[in-house]
Amino acid sequence: MERLLDDFLFHLRFERGLSPLTVVAYEQDLRQVLGFLDGRGVDLLGCRREDLEAFLGDRAEQGDRPRSRARKLSALRTCMAWLLDRGLRTADPTARLEGARLDQTLPRVLSVEEVERLLEAPDPSRPEGVRDRAMLEVAYGSGLRVSELTGLRIGDLDMDRALIRVTGKGRRQRIVPTSPVALDKVESYLAWTRGELLRSASRIRPEARNALFVTRRGAPMTRQGFWKLLRRYGLQVGLPDDLHPHTLRHCFASHLLAGGADLRVVQTLLGHADIRTTEIYTHVELSHLRSEYLRRHPRGRPLS
């Protein structure tokens, strides 16, 4: 099973082009499955649907949330499809396996005014403030995932046409526009701030030489680093303390739809492979419309 698992993970990483973090998540989930199946005297090649149902039931008893169990089932289905393709199995035990029921949770979306406050929070007199304002503007102006934002390289910018080349999930690339304000802030950052941050580092890591957003440690900005600064600026301007790097991406999509953008356009800009992933933002917009109705319309509030 170890050799088989290694071959499958190699397939995910180098044939399907999944990110290292995604591959690690697959490995963790499948090792959990293998440990459970071993206790029942079977493995991935010989397990039946009943074995996998027992595994998911056991994870529920252990306190796994529905989303976690759904992710494990997704890993199992991907692995079984690979085994079938290689002729190592003749039947898929996950074919009629029901996943955990997920409640659709709408993402947090800030108002335009709240986003403006957040974008203006960094101190422009400090190098970090100039960098952070540029990062926030690009994240909101182009709807990037945090991994896409921190993975940007200087060569990904087309300043003349206001476009950014983005490398997304599965190393798929797309070209997205960005706002004039974002470009202005990035130009200011590149003019002097980026060099100043690197000059203060005792050693510059090779990966930082072409990275767009860098730190005083001579390294590219990390996802965790961006999350910390986003939360700090949010608290600074009175926003909830549960801001997530995806918040600005959610705002980008929802504010576009509120402005009349076509759903297919938003799907392309976000890099969603499936339109159903983008459709959640239509629910966000409807939720916002309802809250505004209840707050603004004379009949939206109960009589006192």
C-alpha positions in Angstrom: 0.0 0.0 0.0 2.9 2.4 0.7 4.2 2.0 -2.9 0.7 2.4 -4.3 0.1 5.5 -2.2 3.4 7.0 -3.3 2.5 6.4 -7.0 -0.9 8.0 -6.5 0.6 11.1 -4.9 3.1 11.3 -7.7 0.2 11.2 -10.2 -1.5 14.1 -8.3 1.6 16.3 -8.1 3.2 15.8 -11.4 0.6 14.5 -13.8 -2.4 16.5 -12.6 -0.3 19.4 -11.4 -1.9 19.8 -8.0 -0.2 22.0 -5.5 2.1 20.5 -2.8 -0.3 21.5 0.0 -3.3 19.8 -1.8 -1.2 16.6 -2.2 -0.3 16.7 1.5 -4.0 17.0 2.3 -4.8 14.0 0.1 -2.0 12.0 1.8 -3.2 12.8 5.3 -6.8 11.8 4.4 -5.8 8.6 2.7 -3.5 7.5 5.4 -6.4 7.9 7.8 -8.5 5.6 5.6 -5.7 3.1 5.3 -5.3 2.9 9.1 -9.0 2.3 9.5 -9.2 -0.3 6.8 -6.1 -2.1 8.1 -8.1 -2.6 11.4 -10.8 -4.4 9.3 -8.2 -6.6 7.5 -8.7 -5.0 4.1 -7.0 -2.3 1.9 -7.9 0.0 -0.9 -7.7 -2.8 -3.4 -10.1 -5.0 -1.6 -12.4 -2.7 0.4 -16.1 -2.6 -0.2 -18.7 0.1 0.1 -19.6 -1.1 3.6 -16.0 -0.6 4.7 -15.9 3.0 3.5 -19.4 3.7 5.1 -18.0 2.4 8.4 -15.0 4.6 8.0 -17.1 7.7 7.4 -19.4 6.8 10.3 -16.4 6.3 12.6 -15.1 9.8 11.6 -18.4 11.3 12.5 -18.3 9.6 15.9 -14.8 10.9 16.3 -16.1 14.5 15.8 -15.1 15.2 12.2 -17.3 18.0 10.8 -19.4 17.3 7.6 -16.9 19.3 5.5 -14.0 17.2 6.7 -15.8 14.0 6.0 -16.8 15.3 2.5 -13.2 16.1 1.8 -12.1 12.5 2.8 -14.8 11.1 0.5 -13.6 13.3 -2.3 -10.0 12.0 -1.8 -11.3 8.4 -1.8 -13.3 8.9 -5.0 -10.2 10.4 -6.8 -8.1 7.5 -5.6 -10.6 4.9 -6.7 -10.9 6.5 -10.2 -7.1 6.3 -10.5 -7.1 2.6 -9.4 -9.8 1.8 -11.9 -7.9 3.6 -14.7 -4.8 1.5 -13.9 -6.8 -1.7 -13.9 -6.1 -2.3 -10.2 -9.8 -2.4 -9.4 -12.9 -3.5 -11.4 -15.5 -1.8 -9.3 -15.7 1.6 -7.5 -17.0 1.2 -3.9 -17.5 4.9 -3.7 -20.0 5.0 -6.6 -23.1 4.9 -4.4 -21.6 6.2 -1.3 -23.4 9.2 0.1 -21.3 12.0 1.5 -21.9 14.2 4.5 -24.7 16.7 4.0 -23.1 20.2 3.9 -25.0 23.3 4.9 -24.3 26.1 2.4 -22.5 28.8 4.4 -22.5 32.2 2.7 -19.1 33.9 2.7 -18.7 37.2 4.7 -18.9 40.2 2.4 -18.0 43.7 3.5 -19.8 46.7 2.2 -18.0 49.0 -0.2 -17.5 51.5 2.6 -16.0 48.9 4.9 -13.6 47.8 2.1 -12.6 51.4 1.6 -11.8 51.8 5.3 -9.7 48.6 5.2 -7.8 49.6 2.1 -6.9 52.9 3.6 -5.7 51.4 6.9 -2.0 50.9 6.1 0.4 53.8 7.0 1.8 55.2 3.8 4.8 56.7 5.6 6.2 53.2 6.4 7.6 50.8 3.8 5.4 48.0 5.1 2.4 50.3 4.8 3.1 51.0 1.2 3.5 47.3 0.4 0.4 46.3 2.4 -1.8 48.9 0.6 -0.6 47.6 -2.7 -1.4 44.0 -1.7 -4.8 44.9 -0.4 -5.6 46.8 -3.6 -4.5 44.0 -5.9 -6.4 41.4 -3.8 -9.6 43.4 -4.0 -9.0 44.8 -7.5 -8.5 41.4 -9.1 -10.2 38.9 -6.8 -7.1 36.8 -6.2 -6.8 33.8 -3.9 -4.2 34.5 -1.2 -1.9 31.9 -2.7 -2.2 33.6 -6.1 -1.5 37.0 -4.5 1.6 35.9 -2.6 2.8 33.9 -5.6 2.9 36.9 -7.9 6.2 37.7 -9.6 7.2 41.1 -11.0 7.1 39.6 -14.6 3.4 38.8 -14.1 2.5 42.4 -14.3 1.5 44.1 -17.6 1.4 47.7 -16.4 0.6 49.1 -19.9 -2.6 47.1 -20.3 -3.4 46.9 -16.5 -3.4 43.1 -16.6 -2.0 40.4 -14.3 -1.0 36.9 -15.2 -2.2 34.7 -12.3 -1.2 31.1 -11.6 -4.2 29.4 -9.9 -5.2 25.9 -8.8 -3.6 23.1 -10.7 -1.1 25.6 -12.0 -3.7 26.8 -14.4 -3.0 30.4 -15.6 -5.4 33.2 -16.4 -5.1 36.8 -17.2 -7.1 39.2 -15.1 -7.5 43.0 -15.2 -6.8 45.1 -12.1 -7.9 48.6 -11.0 -6.1 51.8 -11.8 -5.8 52.4 -8.1 -4.1 49.1 -7.6 -1.7 49.8 -10.4 -0.8 53.2 -8.9 -0.1 51.6 -5.5 2.0 48.8 -7.0 4.0 51.4 -9.0 4.7 53.3 -5.9 5.7 50.2 -4.1 8.0 49.1 -6.9 9.6 52.5 -7.2 11.3 52.5 -3.8 9.6 50.4 -1.2 10.4 46.9 -2.4 14.1 47.7 -2.8 14.2 49.2 0.7 12.6 46.2 2.3 15.2 43.9 0.6 18.1 46.1 1.5 17.3 45.8 5.2 17.5 42.0 5.0 20.6 40.2 6.2 20.2 37.6 3.4 17.9 37.6 0.4 16.4 34.2 -0.5 16.6 33.2 -4.1 12.8 33.0 -4.4 12.5 36.6 -3.3 14.5 38.0 -6.2 11.6 37.9 -8.6 8.7 37.8 -6.1 6.4 40.9 -6.3 5.7 41.2 -2.5 8.6 40.7 -0.1 9.4 41.2 3.5 12.3 42.7 5.5 13.6 39.2 6.0 14.4 38.9 2.4 11.6 36.4 1.7 8.4 36.5 -0.3 5.3 37.4 1.7 3.6 34.3 2.9 -0.1 33.4 3.1 0.1 33.4 6.9 1.8 36.8 6.9 -0.9 38.3 4.7 -3.6 36.9 6.9 -2.0 38.5 10.0 -1.7 41.9 8.4 -5.3 41.7 7.0 -6.7 40.9 10.5 -4.6 43.6 12.1 -5.9 46.3 9.7 -9.4 45.0 10.0 -9.4 45.4 13.8 -7.7 48.8 13.4 -10.7 50.1 11.4 -13.4 48.4 13.5 -14.1 45.4 11.4 -14.9 41.9 12.8 -11.9 39.9 14.0 -12.7 36.9 11.7 -11.5 38.5 8.5 -10.1 35.8 6.2 -7.8 36.3 3.2 -10.7 35.1 1.0 -12.8 38.0 2.3 -11.5 40.4 -0.3 -12.1 37.8 -3.0 -15.7 37.4 -1.9 -16.1 41.2 -1.9 -14.6 41.4 -5.4 -17.2 38.9 -6.8 -20.2 40.2 -4.9 -19.5 43.9 -5.7 -19.1 43.0 -9.4 -22.5 41.2 -9.4 -24.1 44.1 -7.5 -22.8 46.4 -10.2 -24.4 44.3 -13.0 -21.6 42.0 -14.1 -22.5 38.8 -15.9 -22.0 35.6 -13.8 -19.9 34.0 -16.5 -17.5 37.0 -16.5 -17.1 36.7 -12.8 -16.5 32.9 -13.1 -13.7 33.6 -15.6 -12.1 36.4 -13.5 -12.2 34.1 -10.4 -10.8 31.1 -12.3 -13.6 28.8 -11.3 -13.8 25.6 -13.4 -17.4 25.1 -12.5 -20.1 27.9 -12.7 -21.8 26.3 -9.7 -18.9 27.5 -7.5 -19.5 31.1 -8.7 -23.3 30.9 -8.1 -22.9 31.1 -4.4 -22.2 34.9 -4.9 -25.7 35.2 -6.4 -27.0 34.0 -3.0 -24.8 36.5 -1.2 -26.2 39.3 -3.3 -29.8 38.1 -2.7 -29.0 38.0 1.1 -27.6 41.5 0.9 -30.7 42.7 -1.0 -33.0 41.2 1.6 -31.1 42.8 4.5 -31.2 46.2 2.8 -34.9 45.8 2.1 -35.6 45.0 5.7 -33.5 47.9 6.8 -34.7 50.6 4.3 -38.2 49.8 3.2 -41.1 51.3 5.3 -42.7 47.8 5.4 -39.5 46.0 6.0 -39.6 46.5 9.8 -42.4 45.2 12.1 -44.7 47.8 13.6 -43.9 48.7 17.2 
